[in-house]
Structure formats: C-alpha cells, structure tokens
Amino acid sequence: MIHLRSILAIARKDALEIWLDKGKLATLLFPLALALIWLGISRIGTSQPAQPTTALLVYNPGQSPLQQVVSGLLPEAKMTPASSAQQVAAAFTVSGTGKPASYGSYDVGLVIPAGFEASLKAGNRPHVNLYLNGTTVDSGQEALLQAAISYYARTVITPASPVNVMTATIHPASAATAPPFSLGEEYANLVVPISFVVSLALLPGLLIEEKEKETLRMLLVSPASYTDVLLGKVLVIFLYQIVLSLTMLALFGAFSGNAPLLLLLLFCGIMLALSVGLYLGVALKTTGAAGGIEAVIVFAFIIPATFVPLIPYLNGNAITQIIKVLPTYYLADGINNALQRRGSFSSNVIDICVTLGCALVIVVATLWWLRRHADLAATI
C-alpha cells in the first residue's frame, strides 16, 4: 500500500539534504554552471557583426517538410514562396548582360516536386532542383545542402540514393570558405543530456547512501514502506530534474523551435534517465561501484547528442550506424529535430516510442530485481 504522506515526507527530507550536502549540491548545480559557461562562450563567438540574411526562393506545391530542413541550414533564412518552378529557374538564369534577371535578389532557389514523399515511398527517384548564387553561397554550404536533402530523403525511405539533386550555380565563387558554425545551436543539443546527470547520479546516490549508512532500516520502521521510500526519492529528483532541464533549455532559447515536441521528448528523456538511476540505486550497494557505471551511462547520453547534428555532414558514414545502436540516439535525434523545427509528432514517433520503451523495460527490470531480492530489502 502506498502512503502519500510518507512519500512527501521522504521527498522533503531528501530535497533539504541535497541543498545541505555540498557534494550533492555540486552535482545538482554542475550542469547549470556548465551551461552558463557555454552560453558565455557562444555569446563571445557571436559578438561579431551579424550575418546577412539568406534569401531563399522556394516552389513547394506539396508543402514538403524538406523546405524547413533546407531553410534551417541557412543563416537568417528569409523564405519567399514561388508560384512555379519556372519562376525559380528564371531568378537564377544568366541573361545576355552576364547577370540573372533578378541578380542579387535570391541566394538559394529550391524546387520540390508535388507529392515528393509519396514518390519516394513509391520507389521513384524524384528530382529536386537546387539553385545557388555563388557570390553569397560557398561550396561548403552547397555540399551541406546537398547532403541534407539526401539525408532527409533517407528518413522517408532507405535506399542508398533515393533522390536526384540537380544543382545549378550562377557566378561561382573563386574561393570557398567554411560554412558558419553556431556554438549556441551546438550547445543546445547537449543541454538536455548534460542535465540528466541529476537523475543518473543523484538518484542512485540517495538510495545507495541509505544502504551504506544503514538508515534505510530506520525509514522502514516508520509507516513508510520500501515502495514509499523509492517513490519519495524519485519524486524529489524528478522535480529537480525538470526544473533544471527547463531552465537550461530556456537559457539557450531552445523553445523557439518546436516547443510542444521538445517538451514531450524532454519528458521521455527524464523518464529514461530516472529509470536508469532507479535501477542503479536498487541494484548496487556502494557509491564506488555506481560512480564508474554512471560515467559510462552519462557518455551514452552525450555522444549521440554530439553526433546527431553532424549527420548531414557525415553523409551516411559508418559511425552513424554505430551510434544508432544506442537507444539514446533516438532521444538525441528527436530533440535535434524539435530544436530545428523539423517534422512533427508523427514523424518523430519512433524516437518517442524507443525512448519510452527503453524506460519501461528498465522499470520492469527494476521491479523484477526487487521481487527477486525482496527478502534482502526486508532485512536491510
């Protein structure tokens, strides 16, 4: 039987203990301090003159999400819808004067055929026309845009080359420069997994500490049951975790993306981190043993978040297939999609289901362990 008052009393005790214990307080505030340092670095990196707006002319009769994928890769993209594919081509056609009819008006042109996704799923190889103004778009950005279009096509269907990208460049630049890199956007992808240190370190620590100090026996003498103790500790860590994660995302302006999807994935990630922390707390007996395992698991959350934003650059590299073995890859992929305003709930349902499914499996494993060791828990 669950006792609500006992759960709240245990949660209150642990909430105060975290603030009074310097080690636990440092663990709680470390992600926030790191985020503030990152934020300062990103502000320094962006204190240079603002990047010019990239003018994008798009013909997208089928309202394909590919439009958002391309615009998300361009600095300060300003999108203009075109009435026909011919209008886009004309804007990038060189006349007898050596300049296009609307020279300087647009930097990138994109023509996406109607029914683009349906054509991919039907096994066809639809043509996407990409027009570039070489005076404002360098070769690095060109390669990135082509890779992003191919990668998006692979998220719809998996053949090696499901789409033909037809690229036309006017006034090619004489020298290529590297595409702009935003530290703020890169750090935003790492904010959520870094914040999960709270669940992955503090929750096992609270449980294992009760075993090491033999204070769990005192708690069980009270009306509280072992289940109440677990729920009380999970509750306080959940509250700290959600406040910390939301604060860190807000610092980086992450809610300017797909906020509802981001919040859902944040909740899924918290459930996964809490389930892992709970399992470590009930299965391990010493903080020393937990420390090494926690470090490995933290990296399992951080590594996919580091590589997922780079997938368009890697263009099908084998490393992406290796990373997909980690369940945390799907959480990182969904968060990145939400931050980039890419896709919807339906297009990210695999990421959501895999994350919640893993959390459920770990919770079931925890319950199985508790049932198997019920006699041990009763004699602690």
C-alpha positions as CSV (number, residue, x, y, z in Angstrom):
1,M,0.0,0.0,0.0
2,I,1.3,3.5,-0.9
3,H,1.3,6.2,1.8
4,L,1.2,9.7,0.3
5,R,2.2,11.5,3.4
6,S,5.2,9.2,3.9
7,I,6.2,9.8,0.3
8,L,6.0,13.5,0.6
9,A,7.9,13.4,3.9
10,I,10.7,11.4,2.4
11,A,10.8,13.7,-0.6
12,R,11.0,16.8,1.7
13,K,13.8,15.2,3.7
14,D,15.9,14.4,0.5
15,A,15.2,17.8,-1.0
16,L,16.7,19.6,2.0
17,E,19.5,17.0,2.2
18,I,20.6,17.8,-1.4
19,W,20.9,21.5,-0.5
20,L,22.8,20.9,2.8
21,D,25.2,18.3,1.3
22,K,28.0,20.1,-0.6
23,G,28.7,17.1,-2.8
24,K,25.1,16.6,-3.8
25,L,24.6,20.4,-4.3
26,A,27.6,20.5,-6.6
27,T,26.2,17.6,-8.7
28,L,22.9,19.5,-8.9
29,L,24.4,22.8,-10.0
30,F,27.2,21.5,-12.2
31,P,25.0,21.2,-15.4
32,L,23.7,24.7,-14.8
33,A,27.2,26.1,-14.2
34,L,28.4,24.4,-17.4
35,A,25.5,25.7,-19.4
36,L,26.3,29.3,-18.2
37,I,29.9,28.9,-19.3
38,W,28.8,27.6,-22.7
39,L,26.3,30.4,-23.0
40,G,29.1,33.0,-22.3
41,I,31.4,31.3,-24.9
42,S,28.6,31.3,-27.5
43,R,27.9,35.0,-26.8
44,I,31.5,35.8,-27.3
45,G,31.6,33.7,-30.5
46,T,28.5,35.6,-31.9
47,S,29.6,39.1,-30.8
48,Q,31.0,39.7,-34.3
49,P,28.9,41.5,-36.9
50,A,25.5,39.9,-37.6
51,Q,25.4,37.5,-40.6
52,P,23.5,38.8,-43.6
53,T,20.1,37.4,-44.3
54,T,19.9,34.5,-46.8
55,A,17.2,35.0,-49.4
56,L,15.5,31.7,-50.3
57,L,13.1,31.3,-53.2
58,V,11.0,28.1,-52.9
59,Y,8.5,26.3,-55.1
60,N,6.9,23.7,-52.9
61,P,3.4,22.9,-54.1
62,G,3.1,19.8,-51.9
63,Q,4.2,21.6,-48.7
64,S,7.1,19.1,-48.1
65,P,8.9,19.4,-44.8
66,L,12.1,19.4,-46.9
67,Q,11.6,23.2,-47.2
68,Q,12.1,23.6,-43.4
69,V,15.2,21.3,-43.5
70,V,16.9,23.5,-46.1
71,S,15.9,26.8,-44.5
72,G,17.2,25.6,-41.1
73,L,20.7,25.2,-42.5
74,L,20.9,28.7,-43.9
75,P,21.9,31.7,-41.7
76,E,19.0,34.0,-41.1
77,A,17.0,32.5,-43.9
78,K,14.2,34.6,-45.4
79,M,11.9,32.4,-47.4
80,T,9.8,33.6,-50.4
81,P,7.3,31.2,-52.0
82,A,7.4,31.0,-55.8
83,S,4.3,30.4,-58.0
84,S,6.1,28.0,-60.3
85,A,9.3,26.1,-60.9
86,Q,9.9,28.4,-63.9
87,Q,9.9,31.4,-61.6
88,V,12.7,29.9,-59.5
89,A,14.7,29.0,-62.6
90,A,14.3,32.4,-64.1
91,A,15.6,34.1,-61.0
92,F,18.9,32.1,-61.4
93,T,19.1,32.3,-65.2
94,V,22.0,34.4,-66.6
95,S,21.0,36.9,-69.3
96,G,23.0,38.4,-72.1
97,T,24.4,41.0,-69.6
98,G,26.0,38.3,-67.6
99,K,23.7,38.6,-64.7
100,P,20.4,36.9,-63.9
101,A,17.2,38.8,-64.3
102,S,16.8,39.2,-60.6
103,Y,20.5,39.3,-59.7
104,G,21.2,39.7,-56.1
105,S,17.6,39.1,-55.1
106,Y,18.0,35.5,-54.0
107,D,20.9,33.4,-52.7
108,V,19.3,29.9,-52.9
109,G,16.5,28.6,-55.0
110,L,14.6,25.3,-54.3
111,V,12.1,23.4,-56.4
112,I,10.4,20.5,-54.7
113,P,8.0,18.4,-56.9
114,A,4.5,17.8,-55.8
115,G,4.0,14.6,-53.9
116,F,7.7,14.4,-53.1
117,E,7.4,12.0,-50.2
118,A,4.8,9.8,-51.9
119,S,7.1,9.5,-54.9
120,L,9.9,8.4,-52.7
121,K,7.7,5.8,-50.9
122,A,6.6,4.5,-54.3
123,G,10.2,3.7,-55.2
124,N,10.7,6.6,-57.7
125,R,13.7,8.9,-57.8
126,P,12.1,12.4,-57.8
127,H,14.2,15.4,-58.9
128,V,14.9,18.3,-56.5
129,N,16.3,21.4,-58.2
130,L,18.7,23.4,-56.1
131,Y,19.9,26.8,-57.4
132,L,22.7,28.7,-55.8
133,N,24.2,32.2,-56.1
134,G,27.9,31.6,-55.9
135,T,28.6,35.2,-54.8
136,T,26.8,34.6,-51.5
137,V,26.8,30.7,-51.1
138,D,30.1,29.0,-50.9
139,S,31.0,25.4,-51.8
140,G,30.9,24.2,-48.2
141,Q,27.3,25.4,-47.9
142,E,26.5,23.8,-51.2
143,A,27.8,20.4,-50.1
144,L,25.9,20.7,-46.8
145,L,22.6,21.5,-48.6
146,Q,23.0,18.6,-51.0
147,A,23.8,16.2,-48.1
148,A,20.8,17.5,-46.0
149,I,18.4,16.9,-48.9
150,S,19.8,13.3,-49.4
151,Y,19.6,12.7,-45.7
152,Y,16.0,13.9,-45.5
153,A,15.1,11.5,-48.4
154,R,16.6,8.6,-46.4
155,T,14.4,9.4,-43.4
156,V,11.4,8.8,-45.7
157,I,12.8,5.7,-47.4
158,T,16.1,3.9,-47.0
159,P,17.6,3.1,-50.5
160,A,21.2,4.2,-51.0
161,S,20.3,7.2,-53.3
162,P,16.5,7.8,-53.3
163,V,16.6,11.3,-54.7
164,N,18.3,13.1,-57.6
165,V,19.5,16.6,-56.5
166,M,20.0,18.8,-59.6
167,T,22.3,21.7,-58.6
168,A,22.8,24.9,-60.7
169,T,25.2,27.6,-59.6
170,I,25.5,31.1,-61.0
171,H,28.6,33.2,-60.5
172,P,30.6,30.5,-58.7
173,A,32.9,31.9,-56.0
174,S,36.6,31.8,-56.7
175,A,37.5,30.6,-53.2
176,A,35.4,28.5,-50.8
177,T,35.0,29.4,-47.2
178,A,33.8,27.2,-44.4
179,P,30.1,27.3,-43.6
180,P,29.1,29.3,-40.5
181,F,29.1,27.4,-37.2
182,S,26.9,28.4,-34.4
183,L,28.2,27.4,-30.9
184,G,24.8,28.2,-29.4
185,E,23.0,25.7,-31.6
186,E,25.6,23.0,-31.0
187,Y,25.4,23.5,-27.2
188,A,21.6,23.5,-27.2
189,N,21.7,19.9,-28.4
190,L,23.9,18.9,-25.4
191,V,21.9,20.8,-22.8
192,V,19.4,18.0,-22.2
193,P,21.7,15.1,-21.9
194,I,24.1,17.1,-19.6
195,S,21.1,17.9,-17.4
196,F,20.4,14.2,-16.9
197,V,23.4,14.0,-14.7
198,V,21.0,14.9,-11.9
199,S,18.9,11.7,-12.4
200,L,21.8,9.5,-13.3
201,A,24.0,10.5,-10.3
202,L,21.8,11.9,-7.5
203,L,19.0,9.2,-7.6
204,P,21.4,6.2,-7.2
205,G,23.4,8.2,-4.6
206,L,20.3,8.9,-2.4
207,L,19.3,5.2,-2.5
208,I,22.8,3.7,-2.0
209,E,23.6,6.2,0.8
210,E,20.7,4.8,2.8
211,K,22.2,1.3,2.5
212,E,25.7,2.4,3.3
213,K,24.7,4.4,6.4
214,E,22.1,1.8,7.4
215,T,19.5,4.4,7.7
216,L,17.0,2.6,5.4
217,R,16.1,0.4,8.4
218,M,15.0,3.5,10.3
219,L,12.8,4.6,7.5
220,L,11.2,1.2,7.2
221,V,10.4,1.2,10.9
222,S,8.1,4.2,10.3
223,P,4.8,3.8,8.5
224,A,6.7,4.1,5.2
225,S,7.2,1.0,3.1
226,Y,10.2,0.3,0.8
227,T,8.0,1.4,-2.2
228,D,7.2,4.7,-0.4
229,V,11.0,5.3,0.1
230,L,11.6,4.7,-3.6
231,L,8.7,6.9,-4.8
232,G,9.7,9.7,-2.4
233,K,13.3,9.8,-3.8
234,V,12.1,9.5,-7.4
235,L,9.7,12.4,-6.8
236,V,12.2,14.8,-5.5
237,I,14.8,14.0,-8.2
238,F,12.0,14.3,-10.9
239,L,11.1,17.8,-9.7
240,Y,14.8,19.0,-9.5
241,Q,15.4,17.4,-12.9
242,I,12.5,19.0,-14.7
243,V,13.3,22.5,-13.2
244,L,16.9,22.2,-14.2
245,S,16.3,20.9,-17.7
246,L,13.7,23.6,-18.5
247,T,16.0,26.3,-17.1
248,M,18.9,25.2,-19.2
249,L,16.8,25.0,-22.4
250,A,15.3,28.4,-21.7
251,L,18.9,29.9,-21.3
252,F,19.7,28.8,-24.9
253,G,16.3,29.9,-26.3
254,A,15.6,26.3,-27.3
255,F,11.8,26.8,-27.1
256,S,11.9,28.9,-30.3
257,G,11.9,25.6,-32.1
258,N,9.0,23.0,-31.9
259,A,8.3,23.6,-28.2
260,P,5.5,21.0,-27.7
261,L,7.6,18.3,-29.4
262,L,10.6,19.4,-27.4
263,L,8.7,19.2,-24.1
264,L,7.4,15.8,-24.9
265,L,10.9,14.5,-25.7
266,L,12.3,16.1,-22.6
267,F,9.7,14.2,-20.5
268,C,10.6,11.0,-22.3
269,G,14.3,11.6,-21.7
270,I,13.6,12.3,-18.0
271,M,11.7,9.0,-17.7
272,L,14.6,7.1,-19.3
273,A,17.2,8.8,-17.0
274,L,15.1,8.3,-13.9
275,S,14.5,4.6,-14.8
276,V,18.3,4.1,-15.2
277,G,19.0,5.9,-12.0
278,L,16.4,3.9,-10.1
279,Y,17.8,0.6,-11.3
280,L,21.3,1.5,-10.3
281,G,20.1,2.7,-6.9
282,V,18.3,-0.6,-6.1
283,A,20.8,-2.9,-7.7
284,L,24.1,-1.5,-6.5
285,K,25.4,-1.5,-2.9
286,T,28.2,1.1,-2.9
287,T,28.7,4.5,-4.3
288,G,32.1,3.5,-5.7
289,A,30.6,0.8,-7.9
290,A,27.8,3.2,-9.0
291,G,30.3,6.0,-9.9
292,G,32.1,4.1,-12.7
293,I,28.8,2.8,-14.3
294,E,27.2,6.3,-14.1
295,A,30.1,7.8,-16.0
296,V,29.7,5.3,-18.8
297,I,25.9,5.9,-19.0
298,V,26.3,9.7,-19.0
299,F,28.6,9.4,-22.0
300,A,25.9,7.1,-23.6
301,F,23.6,10.1,-23.4
302,I,26.1,12.7,-24.5
303,I,27.8,11.0,-27.5
304,P,24.6,10.7,-29.7
305,A,23.7,14.3,-28.9
306,T,27.1,15.3,-30.2
307,F,27.0,13.4,-33.4
308,V,23.3,13.7,-34.4
309,P,23.6,17.4,-35.6
310,L,26.6,16.4,-37.7
311,I,24.9,13.6,-39.6
312,P,24.2,15.8,-42.7
313,Y,28.0,16.4,-42.8
314,L,28.8,12.7,-42.4
315,N,26.5,11.7,-45.3
316,G,25.9,8.1,-44.4
317,N,29.3,7.5,-42.7
318,A,29.6,4.1,-40.8
319,I,29.8,6.0,-37.5
320,T,26.2,7.0,-37.7
321,Q,25.1,3.3,-38.0
322,I,27.2,2.5,-34.9
323,I,25.6,5.3,-32.9
324,K,22.1,4.1,-33.8
325,V,22.8,1.0,-31.7
326,L,22.5,3.2,-28.6
327,P,18.8,3.7,-27.5
328,T,19.8,7.3,-26.5
329,Y,20.4,8.0,-30.2
330,Y,16.7,8.2,-30.8
331,L,16.2,10.7,-27.9
332,A,19.0,12.8,-29.3
333,D,17.6,12.6,-32.8
334,G,14.1,13.7,-31.7
335,I,15.5,16.6,-29.6
336,N,17.6,17.8,-32.5
337,N,14.5,17.6,-34.8
338,A,12.5,19.7,-32.3
339,L,15.2,22.3,-32.0
340,Q,15.5,22.6,-35.8
341,R,11.7,22.8,-36.2
342,R,11.9,19.6,-38.3
343,G,9.0,17.2,-38.5
344,S,6.0,16.7,-36.2
345,F,4.8,14.3,-33.6
346,S,4.0,11.6,-36.2
347,S,7.4,11.9,-38.0
348,N,9.2,11.6,-34.6
349,V,7.0,8.8,-33.2
350,I,9.8,6.2,-33.5
351,D,12.1,8.4,-31.4
352,I,9.4,8.8,-28.8
353,C,8.4,5.2,-28.7
354,V,12.0,3.9,-28.5
355,T,12.8,6.2,-25.6
356,L,9.7,5.4,-23.6
357,G,10.0,1.7,-24.5
358,C,13.5,1.6,-23.1
359,A,12.4,3.4,-19.9
360,L,9.6,0.8,-19.5
361,V,11.9,-2.1,-20.0
362,I,14.3,-0.8,-17.3
363,V,11.4,-0.2,-14.9
364,V,10.3,-3.7,-15.4
365,A,13.8,-5.0,-14.8
366,T,13.9,-2.9,-11.6
367,L,10.7,-4.4,-10.4
368,W,11.9,-7.9,-11.3
369,W,15.1,-7.3,-9.3
370,L,13.1,-6.0,-6.3
371,R,10.8,-9.0,-6.3
372,R,13.7,-11.4,-6.6
373,H,15.6,-9.7,-3.7
374,A,12.5,-8.9,-1.6
375,D,14.0,-10.8,1.3
376,L,17.1,-8.7,1.2
377,A,15.2,-5.5,1.1
378,A,13.2,-6.6,4.1
379,T,16.3,-7.2,6.2
380,I,18.3,-4.1,5.3
